Amino acid sequence: QVQLVESGGGLVQAGGSLRLSCVASRSYFSANVMGWYRQAPGKQRELVAVILRTGNTVYADSVKGRSTISRDSARNTVFLQMNSLKPEDTAVYYCRWAGTSGEYWGQGTQVTVSS
């Protein structure tokens, strides 16, 4: 079992920034991938950004150039720095951990961007 604790969501004006954090209860290096997904009301959950165990990253086109995913392996933490936020970035953001032991999700953190 892997517990994921997210933080950093909130209400921000368009053009602002937020930094999301996800702390895992298991070593980052036992995961194949950690990252962030989001789900807006009435929409399917979608990938935002993930970082692989190798350090390679993948971003959704909608956030590319505005967001940066990074990790602190010593603290089993993954960060998502989001800049130039837009109202369409409003969603619940979920942290995901996937490895040989399975797939785990955090409880989600709300990000609301006002226009």
C-alpha positions in Angstrom: 0.0 0.0 0.0 1.2 3.5 -0.8 -0.3 6.6 0.7 -0.1 9.9 -1.2 -0.6 13.2 0.5 -1.2 16.2 -1.8 -1.0 19.9 -0.9 -0.7 23.2 -2.5 -4.1 23.7 -4.1 -6.2 26.8 -3.7 -7.8 29.8 -5.3 -5.7 32.0 -7.6 -6.4 34.7 -10.1 -5.7 34.1 -13.8 -2.0 34.6 -14.5 -1.0 33.5 -11.1 1.0 30.5 -9.9 0.7 27.5 -7.7 3.0 24.7 -6.6 1.5 21.4 -5.8 3.3 18.8 -3.7 2.7 15.0 -3.4 4.5 13.1 -0.7 4.5 9.3 -1.0 4.9 6.8 1.8 7.2 4.7 -0.3 10.5 5.4 -2.0 10.1 7.3 -5.2 12.5 4.8 -6.8 10.1 1.9 -6.3 7.7 3.6 -8.6 7.8 3.5 -12.4 6.0 6.8 -12.6 4.6 9.5 -10.4 2.7 12.5 -11.5 -0.4 14.6 -11.7 -3.7 14.2 -13.3 -6.8 16.5 -13.1 -10.5 16.2 -13.4 -12.8 19.2 -14.1 -16.5 18.9 -13.4 -18.3 16.9 -16.0 -15.0 15.9 -17.7 -12.8 12.8 -17.6 -9.6 12.6 -15.6 -6.7 13.7 -17.7 -2.9 13.6 -17.5 -1.2 16.9 -16.6 2.4 15.9 -16.1 4.3 12.8 -15.0 7.9 12.0 -14.2 9.4 8.6 -14.8 11.8 6.8 -12.6 14.4 7.6 -15.2 13.7 11.3 -14.7 12.1 11.7 -18.1 8.9 13.9 -18.1 5.7 14.0 -20.0 3.4 17.0 -20.2 -0.1 17.5 -21.6 -0.1 20.0 -24.5 -2.4 22.2 -22.5 0.2 22.9 -19.8 3.4 22.5 -21.7 5.5 25.6 -21.3 3.5 26.8 -18.3 4.2 23.9 -15.9 7.2 22.0 -14.5 7.2 18.7 -12.7 10.1 17.9 -10.5 11.0 15.5 -7.7 12.9 15.4 -4.4 13.8 11.7 -4.3 15.2 12.0 -0.7 11.7 13.1 0.5 9.7 10.9 -1.9 8.0 14.0 -3.1 6.9 15.2 -6.5 6.1 18.8 -7.3 4.1 20.5 -10.0 4.9 24.2 -10.5 2.1 25.8 -12.5 2.5 29.3 -13.9 0.3 31.6 -16.0 -2.7 29.8 -14.7 -6.0 30.0 -16.7 -9.6 29.5 -15.7 -9.6 26.3 -17.7 -7.0 24.9 -15.4 -9.7 24.7 -12.7 -10.0 21.1 -11.5 -9.3 18.7 -8.8 -5.6 17.6 -9.2 -4.7 14.1 -8.2 -1.3 12.6 -7.6 -0.7 9.1 -9.0 2.0 6.5 -8.1 2.4 3.5 -10.3 4.8 0.6 -9.8 5.1 -3.1 -9.7 3.0 -3.2 -6.5 0.1 -1.4 -8.2 -1.4 1.9 -8.8 -2.3 4.4 -6.2 -4.1 7.8 -6.1 -4.1 10.7 -3.7 -7.3 12.2 -2.4 -7.0 15.2 -4.7 -6.5 18.9 -4.2 -8.7 21.6 -5.6 -7.3 24.2 -7.9 -9.6 27.1 -8.8 -8.5 29.9 -11.2 -10.7 32.9 -11.3 -10.9 35.2 -14.3 
